[in-house]
Amino acid sequence: MYQRNLTRKGNYSLNQIAKNVGVKNFDKFHNAGYKGLNNGETADDIAKRKGLRYREEILDNMGSVELAANLFRITQTEQKLKNNNVKGENNANNTHYTMGKEIRKFIAKQGGTMPEDLPTPEKSLKQIEKENKDKLIRHKK
C-alpha cells in the first residue's frame, strides 16, 4: 500500500508539472509513459492483459516490483521535465515515452522481469483496503 500511495502522490505531482509545461491531454501523456515502459502497451492494453473491469485502476493491480518501476518512471519524468525546461505537449509526451523506454532498458540490463511479464496480484489494492476496513469494523464491535 505504501508504494501505491507514493505512486499516487507521484502521479499527482507529475500531472502538475505536465500541466505547467503545456499538457492538456493527460490520457495521451500517461499512455506515452506506459508505452515506453510496457513495450508499446497503453493503459487500456495493460488493463485488458490484467483482466480488469472497466475503469478499474491498473496501478491498484500491480505488485511491488511493477509499482516501483512505474514510480521510477514517474519521478524521473518529473525531474526531466523540470531540469530540461521542457515546453509543449508533444515534447512532454516524448519525454515521458523516452523515460519509460530508458527505465525498460535499465530493467533489461539488470536482468529484471519486464513489467508486462510480472504477475497481477490475486487481489487489488482496493479489495485489500476493503477487507482491512471490514476487519477493523468487525473488531470494534
Buried (B, 14 or more C-beta within 10 A) or exposed (E): EEBBEBBBEBBEEBBEBBEEBEBEEBEBBBBBBBBBBBBEBBBBBBBEEBEBEEEEBBBBBBEEBBBBBBBBBBBBBBEBBEEEEBEEBEBBBBBBBBBBBBBBEEBEEEEBEBBBEBEBBEEBBEEBBEEEEEEEEEEEE
